[in-house]
């Protein structure tokens, strides 16, 4: 409220009285302003605290999901490590078995790598059978290869022969016809 507005409302008011009224009114306005500023500050502080709490709740919710995800991922990785270790162990055992089988071949040479791999696979299958328990690898090898042809290299390989090339032979046509019992050719 301004001085002029107060003079219109209160007739005969002095300047000194107006100063006191406006001073009291100003103090009330300042007090109210300070209260509003305090409330604004408190509101901002509460909004900030609310935001922080919402973030923490979200993080905790995400962490709960993440913990489950990490647990699943850990279990998956543990299974992969276990499977890989088992595969490596199987590969090592298979390599040792293959080496022992190859040792049982002695000095025999196969006709091809395909045949050799086939014999090794057949021997592994035979070794796994319960009826072959206690038999040696050499004994199983002999039983598998007995009376079978084409498994081993021929110790008497045929020698490589050089080609004969192109021969130029002149043949007398009349003599050739005579040998065949034909009359001489007419020119």
OpenMM code with the backbone's topology and positions (N, CA, C; nanometers):
from openmm import Vec3, app, unit

residues = "UNK UNK UNK UNK UNK UNK UNK UNK UNK UNK UNK UNK UNK UNK UNK UNK UNK UNK UNK UNK UNK UNK UNK UNK UNK UNK UNK UNK UNK UNK UNK UNK UNK UNK UNK UNK UNK UNK UNK UNK UNK UNK UNK UNK UNK UNK UNK UNK UNK UNK UNK UNK UNK UNK UNK UNK UNK UNK UNK UNK UNK UNK UNK UNK UNK UNK UNK UNK UNK UNK UNK UNK UNK UNK UNK UNK UNK UNK UNK UNK UNK UNK UNK UNK UNK UNK UNK UNK UNK UNK UNK UNK UNK UNK UNK UNK UNK UNK UNK UNK UNK UNK UNK UNK UNK UNK UNK UNK UNK UNK UNK UNK UNK UNK UNK UNK UNK UNK UNK UNK UNK UNK UNK UNK UNK UNK UNK UNK UNK UNK UNK UNK UNK UNK UNK UNK UNK UNK UNK UNK UNK UNK UNK UNK UNK UNK UNK UNK UNK UNK UNK UNK UNK UNK UNK UNK UNK UNK UNK UNK UNK UNK UNK UNK UNK UNK UNK UNK UNK UNK UNK UNK UNK UNK UNK UNK UNK UNK UNK UNK UNK UNK UNK UNK UNK UNK UNK".split()
positions = [
    Vec3(0.0840, -0.1154, 0.0000),
    Vec3(0.0000, 0.0000, 0.0000),
    Vec3(0.0908, 0.1247, 0.0000),
    Vec3(0.0485, 0.2236, -0.0763),
    Vec3(0.1283, 0.3468, -0.0873),
    Vec3(0.0741, 0.4543, 0.0058),
    Vec3(0.1533, 0.5616, 0.0257),
    Vec3(0.1139, 0.6737, 0.1120),
    Vec3(-0.0151, 0.7380, 0.0614),
    Vec3(-0.0273, 0.7563, -0.0659),
    Vec3(-0.1440, 0.8223, -0.1224),
    Vec3(-0.2697, 0.7400, -0.0970),
    Vec3(-0.2583, 0.6095, -0.1113),
    Vec3(-0.3743, 0.5242, -0.0870),
    Vec3(-0.4168, 0.5326, 0.0594),
    Vec3(-0.3193, 0.5383, 0.1519),
    Vec3(-0.3506, 0.5494, 0.2947),
    Vec3(-0.4142, 0.6855, 0.3272),
    Vec3(-0.3674, 0.7916, 0.2684),
    Vec3(-0.4236, 0.9248, 0.2929),
    Vec3(-0.5687, 0.9293, 0.2487),
    Vec3(-0.6046, 0.8588, 0.1438),
    Vec3(-0.7427, 0.8561, 0.0965),
    Vec3(-0.8308, 0.7762, 0.1915),
    Vec3(-0.7741, 0.6686, 0.2509),
    Vec3(-0.8519, 0.5845, 0.3414),
    Vec3(-0.8666, 0.6523, 0.4776),
    Vec3(-0.7592, 0.7021, 0.5334),
    Vec3(-0.7612, 0.7618, 0.6680),
    Vec3(-0.7474, 0.9142, 0.6498),
    Vec3(-0.8550, 0.9861, 0.6793),
    Vec3(-0.8518, 1.1314, 0.6621),
    Vec3(-0.7803, 1.1967, 0.7794),
    Vec3(-0.6989, 1.2941, 0.7514),
    Vec3(-0.6300, 1.3732, 0.8514),
    Vec3(-0.5097, 1.3050, 0.9126),
    Vec3(-0.4592, 1.2002, 0.8500),
    Vec3(-0.3425, 1.1282, 0.9011),
    Vec3(-0.2180, 1.2140, 0.8752),
    Vec3(-0.1292, 1.2149, 0.9744),
    Vec3(-0.0073, 1.2943, 0.9610),
    Vec3(0.1007, 1.2094, 0.8964),
    Vec3(0.2068, 1.2775, 0.8512),
    Vec3(0.3191, 1.2064, 0.7883),
    Vec3(0.3871, 1.1141, 0.8894),
    Vec3(0.3947, 1.1583, 1.0126),
    Vec3(0.4562, 1.0788, 1.1178),
    Vec3(0.3760, 0.9525, 1.1407),
    Vec3(0.2463, 0.9603, 1.1417),
    Vec3(0.1605, 0.8430, 1.1605),
    Vec3(0.1728, 0.7489, 1.0387),
    Vec3(0.1805, 0.8095, 0.9217),
    Vec3(0.1964, 0.7282, 0.7997),
    Vec3(0.3281, 0.6507, 0.8036),
    Vec3(0.4339, 0.7197, 0.8505),
    Vec3(0.5640, 0.6516, 0.8579),
    Vec3(0.5570, 0.5313, 0.9520),
    Vec3(0.4902, 0.5456, 1.0661),
    Vec3(0.4767, 0.4361, 1.1611),
    Vec3(0.3943, 0.3234, 1.1020),
    Vec3(0.2830, 0.3583, 1.0373),
    Vec3(0.1973, 0.2535, 0.9766),
    Vec3(0.2736, 0.1808, 0.8680),
    Vec3(0.3403, 0.2553, 0.7818),
    Vec3(0.4157, 0.1920, 0.6723),
    Vec3(0.5343, 0.1123, 0.7254),
    Vec3(0.5977, 0.1603, 0.8339),
    Vec3(0.7081, 0.0857, 0.8962),
    Vec3(0.6601, -0.0473, 0.9500),
    Vec3(0.5425, -0.0444, 1.0214),
    Vec3(0.4863, -0.1690, 1.0741),
    Vec3(0.4484, -0.2617, 0.9593),
    Vec3(0.3848, -0.2060, 0.8575),
    Vec3(0.3442, -0.2853, 0.7401),
    Vec3(0.4670, -0.3430, 0.6699),
    Vec3(0.5728, -0.2629, 0.6550),
    Vec3(0.6961, -0.3097, 0.5897),
    Vec3(0.7604, -0.4224, 0.6675),
    Vec3(0.7596, -0.4063, 0.8022),
    Vec3(0.8160, -0.5119, 0.8858),
    Vec3(0.7373, -0.6410, 0.8685),
    Vec3(0.6034, -0.6299, 0.8624),
    Vec3(0.5203, -0.7495, 0.8413),
    Vec3(0.5483, -0.8120, 0.7051),
    Vec3(0.5621, -0.7261, 0.6052),
    Vec3(0.5898, -0.7767, 0.4695),
    Vec3(0.7249, -0.8469, 0.4675),
    Vec3(0.8269, -0.7853, 0.5297),
    Vec3(0.9604, -0.8468, 0.5334),
    Vec3(0.9579, -0.9788, 0.6094),
    Vec3(0.8822, -0.9797, 0.7191),
    Vec3(0.8698, -1.1027, 0.7968),
    Vec3(0.8052, -1.2126, 0.7119),
    Vec3(0.7008, -1.1744, 0.6380),
    Vec3(0.6323, -1.2715, 0.5516),
    Vec3(0.7245, -1.3171, 0.4386),
    Vec3(0.8016, -1.2199, 0.3824),
    Vec3(0.8964, -1.2535, 0.2752),
    Vec3(1.0012, -1.3516, 0.3254),
    Vec3(1.0539, -1.3242, 0.4433),
    Vec3(1.1551, -1.4131, 0.5015),
    Vec3(1.0960, -1.5524, 0.5250),
    Vec3(0.9708, -1.5552, 0.5711),
    Vec3(0.9044, -1.6844, 0.5909),
    Vec3(0.8886, -1.7593, 0.4607),
    Vec3(0.8525, -1.6865, 0.3529),
    Vec3(0.8386, -1.7491, 0.2213),
    Vec3(0.9746, -1.7988, 0.1729),
    Vec3(1.0781, -1.7168, 0.1890),
    Vec3(1.2125, -1.7586, 0.1470),
    Vec3(1.2573, -1.8832, 0.2230),
    Vec3(1.2269, -1.8857, 0.3531),
    Vec3(1.2613, -2.0018, 0.4343),
    Vec3(1.1864, -2.1248, 0.3853),
    Vec3(1.0570, -2.1057, 0.3550),
    Vec3(0.9770, -2.2173, 0.3042),
    Vec3(1.0280, -2.2650, 0.1677),
    Vec3(1.0667, -2.1704, 0.0814),
    Vec3(1.1222, -2.2077, -0.0505),
    Vec3(1.2500, -2.2892, -0.0328),
    Vec3(1.3365, -2.2441, 0.0585),
    Vec3(1.4619, -2.3155, 0.0837),
    Vec3(1.4341, -2.4559, 0.1366),
    Vec3(1.3394, -2.4642, 0.2314),
    Vec3(1.3030, -2.5948, 0.2855),
    Vec3(1.2445, -2.6849, 0.1770),
    Vec3(1.1595, -2.6254, 0.0902),
    Vec3(1.0981, -2.7020, -0.0191),
    Vec3(1.2053, -2.7549, -0.1141),
    Vec3(1.3004, -2.6704, -0.1506),
    Vec3(1.4104, -2.7133, -0.2394),
    Vec3(1.4909, -2.8245, -0.1727),
    Vec3(1.5169, -2.8089, -0.0437),
    Vec3(1.5925, -2.9099, 0.0300),
    Vec3(1.5166, -3.0422, 0.0325),
    Vec3(1.3839, -3.0346, 0.0546),
    Vec3(1.3028, -3.1565, 0.0557),
    Vec3(1.2960, -3.2209, -0.0824),
    Vec3(1.2868, -3.1383, -0.1873),
    Vec3(1.2859, -3.1920, -0.3247),
    Vec3(1.4167, -3.2641, -0.3545),
    Vec3(1.5266, -3.2007, -0.3119),
    Vec3(1.6585, -3.2616, -0.3345),
    Vec3(1.6695, -3.3940, -0.2591),
    Vec3(1.6254, -3.3929, -0.1324),
    Vec3(1.6303, -3.5150, -0.0515),
    Vec3(1.5421, -3.6231, -0.1128),
    Vec3(1.4233, -3.5828, -0.1627),
    Vec3(1.3328, -3.6783, -0.2269),
    Vec3(1.3985, -3.7385, -0.3505),
    Vec3(1.4625, -3.6539, -0.4315),
    Vec3(1.5321, -3.7022, -0.5512),
    Vec3(1.6427, -3.8006, -0.5167),
    Vec3(1.7190, -3.7679, -0.4107),
    Vec3(1.8268, -3.8580, -0.3678),
    Vec3(1.7707, -3.9917, -0.3210),
    Vec3(1.6599, -3.9854, -0.2463),
    Vec3(1.5980, -4.1097, -0.1985),
    Vec3(1.5429, -4.1920, -0.3151),
    Vec3(1.4803, -4.1241, -0.4111),
    Vec3(1.4293, -4.1962, -0.5287),
    Vec3(1.5438, -4.2621, -0.6049),
    Vec3(1.6553, -4.1906, -0.6166),
    Vec3(1.7730, -4.2476, -0.6838),
    Vec3(1.8243, -4.3698, -0.6086),
    Vec3(1.8290, -4.3589, -0.4745),
    Vec3(1.8756, -4.4726, -0.3941),
    Vec3(1.7817, -4.5922, -0.4089),
    Vec3(1.6513, -4.5648, -0.4085),
    Vec3(1.5542, -4.6737, -0.4252),
    Vec3(1.5734, -4.7389, -0.5616),
    Vec3(1.5900, -4.6569, -0.6656),
    Vec3(1.6105, -4.7109, -0.8002),
    Vec3(1.7396, -4.7927, -0.8051),
    Vec3(1.8473, -4.7362, -0.7457),
    Vec3(1.9749, -4.8087, -0.7440),
    Vec3(1.9619, -4.9409, -0.6701),
    Vec3(1.8914, -4.9378, -0.5576),
    Vec3(1.8734, -5.0626, -0.4816),
    Vec3(1.7897, -5.1622, -0.5604),
    Vec3(1.6867, -5.1125, -0.6287),
    Vec3(1.6053, -5.2012, -0.7122),
    Vec3(1.6896, -5.2597, -0.8246),
    Vec3(1.7673, -5.1719, -0.8903),
    Vec3(1.8555, -5.2184, -0.9972),
    Vec3(1.9610, -5.3130, -0.9430),
    Vec3(2.0128, -5.2820, -0.8241),
    Vec3(2.1141, -5.3688, -0.7641),
    Vec3(2.0564, -5.5066, -0.7349),
    Vec3(1.9322, -5.5104, -0.6938),
    Vec3(1.8692, -5.6397, -0.6662),
    Vec3(1.8610, -5.7201, -0.7954),
    Vec3(1.8177, -5.6554, -0.9022),
    Vec3(1.8133, -5.7244, -1.0312),
    Vec3(1.9540, -5.7619, -1.0733),
    Vec3(2.0463, -5.6697, -1.0584),
    Vec3(2.1834, -5.6933, -1.0995),
    Vec3(2.2447, -5.8068, -1.0185),
    Vec3(2.2145, -5.8133, -0.8911),
    Vec3(2.2686, -5.9214, -0.8092),
    Vec3(2.2195, -6.0565, -0.8608),
    Vec3(2.0899, -6.0632, -0.8955),
    Vec3(2.0378, -6.1879, -0.9532),
    Vec3(2.1058, -6.2172, -1.0873),
    Vec3(2.1214, -6.1106, -1.1673),
    Vec3(2.1875, -6.1289, -1.2966),
    Vec3(2.3318, -6.1749, -1.2772),
    Vec3(2.4019, -6.1126, -1.1814),
    Vec3(2.5396, -6.1533, -1.1545),
    Vec3(2.5457, -6.2978, -1.1069),
    Vec3(2.4502, -6.3355, -1.0272),
    Vec3(2.4465, -6.4734, -0.9775),
    Vec3(2.4279, -6.5702, -1.0943),
    Vec3(2.3352, -6.5369, -1.1837),
    Vec3(2.3122, -6.6228, -1.3003),
    Vec3(2.4364, -6.6268, -1.3882),
    Vec3(2.4972, -6.5107, -1.4092),
    Vec3(2.6182, -6.5038, -1.4917),
    Vec3(2.7312, -6.5837, -1.4283),
    Vec3(2.7445, -6.5740, -1.2961),
    Vec3(2.8465, -6.6503, -1.2252),
    Vec3(2.8228, -6.8000, -1.2410),
    Vec3(2.6971, -6.8424, -1.2250),
    Vec3(2.6646, -6.9841, -1.2419),
    Vec3(2.6953, -7.0296, -1.3842),
    Vec3(2.6636, -6.9446, -1.4813),
    Vec3(2.6900, -6.9774, -1.6221),
    Vec3(2.8407, -6.9914, -1.6450),
    Vec3(2.9176, -6.8964, -1.5921),
    Vec3(3.0635, -6.9027, -1.6081),
    Vec3(3.1229, -7.0239, -1.5372),
    Vec3(3.0709, -7.0557, -1.4182),
    Vec3(3.1198, -7.1739, -1.3466),
    Vec3(3.0926, -7.3000, -1.4269),
    Vec3(2.9744, -7.3068, -1.4903),
    Vec3(2.9413, -7.4222, -1.5736),
    Vec3(3.0347, -7.4298, -1.6945),
    Vec3(3.0612, -7.3134, -1.7569),
    Vec3(3.1520, -7.3109, -1.8717),
    Vec3(3.2920, -7.3570, -1.8316),
    Vec3(3.3395, -7.3101, -1.7163),
    Vec3(3.4724, -7.3508, -1.6693),
    Vec3(3.4747, -7.5013, -1.6441),
    Vec3(3.3697, -7.5524, -1.5804),
    Vec3(3.3605, -7.6963, -1.5518),
    Vec3(3.3562, -7.7760, -1.6829),
    Vec3(3.2717, -7.7308, -1.7777),
    Vec3(3.2605, -7.8004, -1.9060),
    Vec3(3.3933, -7.7975, -1.9813),
    Vec3(3.4606, -7.6822, -1.9782),
    Vec3(3.5887, -7.6702, -2.0475),
    Vec3(3.6927, -7.7626, -1.9835),
    Vec3(3.6936, -7.7683, -1.8496),
    Vec3(3.7884, -7.8555, -1.7799),
    Vec3(3.7604, -8.0021, -1.8141),
    Vec3(3.6313, -8.0386, -1.8178),
    Vec3(3.5955, -8.1759, -1.8545),
    Vec3(3.6365, -8.2060, -1.9976),
    Vec3(3.6131, -8.1104, -2.0878),
    Vec3(3.6504, -8.1302, -2.2288),
    Vec3(3.8018, -8.1450, -2.2427),
    Vec3(3.8767, -8.0617, -2.1698),
    Vec3(4.0225, -8.0722, -2.1745),
    Vec3(4.0690, -8.2060, -2.1187),
    Vec3(4.0056, -8.2505, -2.0113),
    Vec3(4.0408, -8.3793, -1.9507),
    Vec3(4.0111, -8.4938, -2.0481),
    Vec3(3.8935, -8.4849, -2.1139),
    Vec3(3.8576, -8.5877, -2.2121),
    Vec3(3.9558, -8.5866, -2.3292),
    Vec3(3.9911, -8.4663, -2.3756),
    Vec3(4.0846, -8.4546, -2.4881),
    Vec3(4.2212, -8.5117, -2.4502),
    Vec3(4.2640, -8.4832, -2.3272),
    Vec3(4.3927, -8.5356, -2.2808),
    Vec3(4.3879, -8.6887, -2.2741),
    Vec3(4.2804, -8.7414, -2.2154),
    Vec3(4.2662, -8.8870, -2.2048),
    Vec3(4.2576, -8.9502, -2.3436),
    Vec3(4.1841, -8.8847, -2.4353),
    Vec3(4.1719, -8.9360, -2.5714),
    Vec3(4.3069, -8.9332, -2.6424),
    Vec3(4.3838, -8.8258, -2.6196),
    Vec3(4.5173, -8.8174, -2.6792),
    Vec3(4.6099, -8.9279, -2.6279),
    Vec3(4.6019, -8.9536, -2.4979),
    Vec3(4.6845, -9.0600, -2.4400),
    Vec3(4.6426, -9.1964, -2.4939),
    Vec3(4.5113, -9.2195, -2.5058),
    Vec3(4.4615, -9.3460, -2.5597),
    Vec3(4.5051, -9.3621, -2.7047),
    Vec3(4.4938, -9.2542, -2.7837),
    Vec3(4.5344, -9.2597, -2.9243),
    Vec3(4.6830, -9.2926, -2.9356),
    Vec3(4.7663, -9.2297, -2.8521),
    Vec3(4.9103, -9.2572, -2.8546),
    Vec3(4.9386, -9.4034, -2.8193),
    Vec3(4.8663, -9.4569, -2.7206),
    Vec3(4.8869, -9.5977, -2.6816),
    Vec3(4.8430, -9.6909, -2.7951),
    Vec3(4.7331, -9.6570, -2.8608),
    Vec3(4.6854, -9.7396, -2.9729),
    Vec3(4.7869, -9.7358, -3.0865),
    Vec3(4.8359, -9.6166, -3.1192),
    Vec3(4.9340, -9.6047, -3.2279),
    Vec3(5.0617, -9.6822, -3.1960),
    Vec3(5.0962, -9.6868, -3.0704),
    Vec3(5.2147, -9.7621, -3.0294),
    Vec3(5.1940, -9.9111, -3.0568),
    Vec3(5.0691, -9.9571, -3.0420),
    Vec3(5.0415, -10.0991, -3.0653),
    Vec3(5.0499, -10.1371, -3.2137),
    Vec3(5.0528, -10.0381, -3.3026),
    Vec3(5.0628, -10.0667, -3.4463),
    Vec3(5.2005, -10.1199, -3.4832),
    Vec3(5.2973, -10.0896, -3.4001),
    Vec3(5.4329, -10.1352, -3.4295),
    Vec3(5.4870, -10.0629, -3.5518),
    Vec3(5.5460, -10.1409, -3.6431),
    Vec3(5.6074, -10.0806, -3.7612),
    Vec3(5.5152, -10.0862, -3.8831),
    Vec3(5.3894, -10.1181, -3.8621),
    Vec3(5.2948, -10.1265, -3.9737),
    Vec3(5.2609, -9.9871, -4.0230),
    Vec3(5.2560, -9.9749, -4.1562),
    Vec3(5.2218, -9.8455, -4.2169),
    Vec3(5.0908, -9.8619, -4.2930),
    Vec3(5.0010, -9.7706, -4.2681),
    Vec3(4.8681, -9.7777, -4.3297),
    Vec3(4.8711, -9.7244, -4.4720),
    Vec3(4.7732, -9.7690, -4.5485),
    Vec3(4.7651, -9.7263, -4.6883),
    Vec3(4.7261, -9.5794, -4.6994),
    Vec3(4.6591, -9.5244, -4.5967),
    Vec3(4.6238, -9.3814, -4.5971),
    Vec3(4.5930, -9.3371, -4.4538),
    Vec3(4.5924, -9.2070, -4.4337),
    Vec3(4.5564, -9.1526, -4.3023),
    Vec3(4.4104, -9.1822, -4.2703),
    Vec3(4.3280, -9.1862, -4.3723),
    Vec3(4.1854, -9.2171, -4.3550),
    Vec3(4.1695, -9.3559, -4.2914),
    Vec3(4.2441, -9.4530, -4.3421),
    Vec3(4.2383, -9.5897, -4.2887),
    Vec3(4.2903, -9.5915, -4.1454),
    Vec3(4.4002, -9.5212, -4.1218),
    Vec3(4.4589, -9.5169, -3.9871),
    Vec3(4.3586, -9.4584, -3.8870),
    Vec3(4.2946, -9.3453, -3.9223),
    Vec3(4.1958, -9.2849, -3.8318),
    Vec3(4.0780, -9.3801, -3.8088),
    Vec3(4.0377, -9.4512, -3.9120),
    Vec3(3.9279, -9.5478, -3.8986),
    Vec3(3.9638, -9.6618, -3.8041),
    Vec3(4.0847, -9.7142, -3.8163),
    Vec3(4.1305, -9.8223, -3.7282),
    Vec3(4.1372, -9.7720, -3.5837),
    Vec3(4.1876, -9.6507, -3.5648),
    Vec3(4.1955, -9.5937, -3.4292),
    Vec3(4.0547, -9.5813, -3.3712),
    Vec3(3.9602, -9.5303, -3.4498),
    Vec3(3.8215, -9.5158, -3.4023),
    Vec3(3.7611, -9.6524, -3.3694),
    Vec3(3.7862, -9.7518, -3.4562),
    Vec3(3.7344, -9.8863, -3.4311),
    Vec3(3.7961, -9.9457, -3.3047),
    Vec3(3.9246, -9.9224, -3.2847),
    Vec3(3.9905, -9.9757, -3.1645),
    Vec3(3.9344, -9.9113, -3.0383),
    Vec3(3.9079, -9.7809, -3.0420),
    Vec3(3.8496, -9.7131, -2.9253),
    Vec3(3.7130, -9.7729, -2.8930),
    Vec3(3.6354, -9.8012, -2.9964),
    Vec3(3.5040, -9.8613, -2.9753),
    Vec3(3.5184, -10.0015, -2.9163),
    Vec3(3.6139, -10.0783, -2.9666),
    Vec3(3.6363, -10.2147, -2.9177),
    Vec3(3.6887, -10.2147, -2.7735),
    Vec3(3.7765, -10.1201, -2.7419),
    Vec3(3.8326, -10.1110, -2.6065),
    Vec3(3.7219, -10.0815, -2.5057),
    Vec3(3.6230, -10.0024, -2.5475),
    Vec3(3.5137, -9.9652, -2.4570),
    Vec3(3.4178, -10.0807, -2.4302),
    Vec3(3.4183, -10.1831, -2.5144),
    Vec3(3.3262, -10.2948, -2.4961),
    Vec3(3.3684, -10.3794, -2.3760),
    Vec3(3.2697, -10.4209, -2.2944),
    Vec3(3.3024, -10.5006, -2.1750),
    Vec3(3.3689, -10.6344, -2.2090),
    Vec3(3.3347, -10.6943, -2.3230),
    Vec3(3.3929, -10.8255, -2.3560),
    Vec3(3.5411, -10.8172, -2.3898),
    Vec3(3.5921, -10.6968, -2.4157),
    Vec3(3.7341, -10.6812, -2.4468),
    Vec3(3.8156, -10.6357, -2.3259),
    Vec3(3.7520, -10.6309, -2.2097),
    Vec3(3.8222, -10.5896, -2.0892),
    Vec3(3.9335, -10.6905, -2.0590),
    Vec3(4.0498, -10.6379, -2.0343),
    Vec3(4.1633, -10.7236, -2.0028),
    Vec3(4.2471, -10.7581, -2.1249),
    Vec3(4.1970, -10.7325, -2.2444),
    Vec3(4.2745, -10.7596, -2.3658),
    Vec3(4.3696, -10.6438, -2.3908),
    Vec3(4.4846, -10.6766, -2.4459),
    Vec3(4.5824, -10.5734, -2.4792),
    Vec3(4.5469, -10.5056, -2.6109),
    Vec3(4.6026, -10.3878, -2.6303),
    Vec3(4.5749, -10.3129, -2.7537),
    Vec3(4.6244, -10.3882, -2.8765),
    Vec3(4.7379, -10.4517, -2.8643),
    Vec3(4.7931, -10.5273, -2.9779),
    Vec3(4.7007, -10.6419, -3.0154),
    Vec3(4.6459, -10.7095, -2.9164),
    Vec3(4.5543, -10.8208, -2.9415),
    Vec3(4.4284, -10.7715, -3.0134),
    Vec3(4.3730, -10.6600, -2.9690),
    Vec3(4.2531, -10.6028, -3.0331),
    Vec3(4.2877, -10.5580, -3.1746),
    Vec3(4.4072, -10.4977, -3.1936),
    Vec3(4.4503, -10.4531, -3.3260),
    Vec3(4.4610, -10.5703, -3.4223),
    Vec3(4.5209, -10.6771, -3.3775),
    Vec3(4.5354, -10.7958, -3.4635),
    Vec3(4.3987, -10.8526, -3.5013),
    Vec3(4.3059, -10.8552, -3.4052),
    Vec3(4.1723, -10.9083, -3.4338),
    Vec3(4.0986, -10.8191, -3.5342),
    Vec3(4.1166, -10.6898, -3.5245),
    Vec3(4.0490, -10.5980, -3.6168),
    Vec3(4.1041, -10.6055, -3.7594),
    Vec3(4.2344, -10.6260, -3.7723),
    Vec3(4.2977, -10.6185, -3.9045),
    Vec3(4.3218, -10.7548, -3.9691),
    Vec3(4.2938, -10.8627, -3.8979),
    Vec3(4.3212, -10.9970, -3.9498),
    Vec3(4.2412, -11.0222, -4.0772),
    Vec3(4.3098, -11.0703, -4.1778),
    Vec3(4.2509, -11.1103, -4.3064),
    Vec3(4.1818, -10.9948, -4.3802),
    Vec3(4.2205, -10.8726, -4.3543),
    Vec3(4.1626, -10.7592, -4.4270),
    Vec3(4.2681, -10.7040, -4.5205),
    Vec3(4.2265, -10.6779, -4.6440),
    Vec3(4.3194, -10.6281, -4.7450),
    Vec3(4.3049, -10.4776, -4.7623),
    Vec3(4.4103, -10.4143, -4.8061),
    Vec3(4.4069, -10.2724, -4.8391),
    Vec3(4.4285, -10.1793, -4.7213),
    Vec3(4.4533, -10.2364, -4.6034),
    Vec3(4.4716, -10.1500, -4.4867),
    Vec3(4.6140, -10.0956, -4.4786),
    Vec3(4.7104, -10.1773, -4.5208),
    Vec3(4.8498, -10.1406, -4.5040),
    Vec3(4.9169, -10.1149, -4.6387),
    Vec3(5.0259, -10.0363, -4.6318),
    Vec3(5.1027, -10.0075, -4.7530),
    Vec3(5.1634, -10.1375, -4.8063),
    Vec3(5.1762, -10.1454, -4.9360),
    Vec3(5.2409, -10.2602, -4.9995),
    Vec3(5.3911, -10.2446, -4.9792),
    Vec3(5.4547, -10.3432, -4.9136),
    Vec3(5.5990, -10.3308, -4.8920),
    Vec3(5.6770, -10.3372, -5.0239),
    Vec3(5.6166, -10.3934, -5.1278),
    Vec3(5.6814, -10.4056, -5.2588),
    Vec3(5.6136, -10.3087, -5.3557),
    Vec3(5.6355, -10.1832, -5.3335),
    Vec3(5.5720, -10.0820, -5.4171),
    Vec3(5.6221, -10.0949, -5.5602),
    Vec3(5.5328, -10.0734, -5.6564),
    Vec3(5.5792, -10.0773, -5.7959),
    Vec3(5.6729, -9.9599, -5.8222),
    Vec3(5.7727, -9.9883, -5.9042),
    Vec3(5.8707, -9.8848, -5.9355),
    Vec3(5.8112, -9.7878, -6.0367),
    Vec3(5.8525, -9.6650, -6.0259),
    Vec3(5.8096, -9.5660, -6.1240),
    Vec3(5.8863, -9.5915, -6.2526),
    Vec3(5.8144, -9.5885, -6.3613),
    Vec3(5.8776, -9.6138, -6.4908),
    Vec3(5.8702, -9.4861, -6.5735),
    Vec3(5.9773, -9.4654, -6.6473),
    Vec3(5.9804, -9.3478, -6.7335),
    Vec3(5.8937, -9.3758, -6.8562),
    Vec3(5.8339, -9.2705, -6.9083),
    Vec3(5.7515, -9.2859, -7.0283),
    Vec3(5.8382, -9.3171, -7.1491),
    Vec3(5.7778, -9.3747, -7.2528),
    Vec3(5.8567, -9.4128, -7.3692),
    Vec3(5.8694, -9.2989, -7.4689),
    Vec3(5.7895, -9.2010, -7.4562),
    Vec3(5.7998, -9.0859, -7.5448),
    Vec3(5.7374, -9.1153, -7.6814),
    Vec3(5.7643, -9.0270, -7.7755),
    Vec3(5.7061, -9.0409, -7.9101),
    Vec3(5.8119, -9.1014, -8.0014),
    Vec3(5.7773, -9.2127, -8.0606),
    Vec3(5.8714, -9.2796, -8.1505),
    Vec3(5.8306, -9.2501, -8.2948),
    Vec3(5.9300, -9.2238, -8.3740),
    Vec3(5.9028, -9.2010, -8.5153),
    Vec3(5.9472, -9.3258, -8.5910),
    Vec3(5.8477, -9.3934, -8.6396),
    Vec3(5.8764, -9.5175, -8.7115),
    Vec3(5.8259, -9.5001, -8.8548),
    Vec3(5.9112, -9.5381, -8.9497),
    Vec3(5.8731, -9.5309, -9.0901),
    Vec3(5.8321, -9.6705, -9.1342),
    Vec3(5.7128, -9.6774, -9.1840),
    Vec3(5.6600, -9.8068, -9.2266),
    Vec3(5.6440, -9.8052, -9.3782),
    Vec3(5.6904, -9.9130, -9.4343),
    Vec3(5.6738, -9.9288, -9.5788),
    Vec3(5.5346, -9.9845, -9.6016),
    Vec3(5.4524, -9.9061, -9.6670),
    Vec3(5.3123, -9.9428, -9.6842),
    Vec3(5.2967, -10.0712, -9.7659),
    Vec3(5.3761, -10.0897, -9.8613),
    Vec3(5.3659, -10.2090, -9.9449),
    Vec3(5.4005, -10.3332, -9.8641),
    Vec3(5.5038, -10.3217, -9.7771),
    Vec3(5.5438, -10.4356, -9.6951),
    Vec3(5.4352, -10.4657, -9.5914),
    Vec3(5.3763, -10.3623, -9.5365),
    Vec3(5.2712, -10.3821, -9.4376),
    Vec3(5.1521, -10.4502, -9.5011),
    Vec3(5.1174, -10.4114, -9.6234),
    Vec3(5.0039, -10.4726, -9.6923),
    Vec3(5.0355, -10.6176, -9.7251),
    Vec3(5.1572, -10.6442, -9.7565),
    Vec3(5.1954, -10.7809, -9.7902),
    Vec3(5.1840, -10.8693, -9.6675),
    Vec3(5.2239, -10.8180, -9.5506),
    Vec3(5.2152, -10.8947, -9.4270),
    Vec3(5.0689, -10.9261, -9.3971),
    Vec3(4.9800, -10.8344, -9.4284),
    Vec3(4.8383, -10.8539, -9.4006),
    Vec3(4.7707, -10.9369, -9.5123),
    Vec3(4.8467, -10.9714, -9.6130),
    Vec3(4.7902, -11.0525, -9.7197),
    Vec3(4.7085, -10.9708, -9.8185),
    Vec3(4.7410, -10.8417, -9.8286),
    Vec3(4.6679, -10.7546, -9.9193),
    Vec3(4.7553, -10.7231, -10.0410),
    Vec3(4.6901, -10.6958, -10.1505),
    Vec3(4.7685, -10.6583, -10.2686),
    Vec3(4.8259, -10.5179, -10.2516),
    Vec3(4.9303, -10.4821, -10.3210),
    Vec3(4.9877, -10.3492, -10.3113),
    Vec3(4.8822, -10.2420, -10.3464),
    Vec3(4.9017, -10.1285, -10.2875),
    Vec3(4.8057, -10.0183, -10.3073),
    Vec3(4.8234, -9.9618, -10.4468),
    Vec3(4.7135, -9.9154, -10.5033),
    Vec3(4.7180, -9.8562, -10.6356),
    Vec3(4.7301, -9.7051, -10.6157),
    Vec3(4.8214, -9.6507, -10.6863),
    Vec3(4.8406, -9.5063, -10.6752),
    Vec3(4.7598, -9.4299, -10.7685),
] * unit.nanometer
topology = app.Topology()
chain = topology.addChain("A")
for resn in residues:
    res = topology.addResidue(resn, chain)
    for name in ("N", "CA", "C"):
        topology.addAtom(name, app.Element.getBySymbol(name[0]), res)
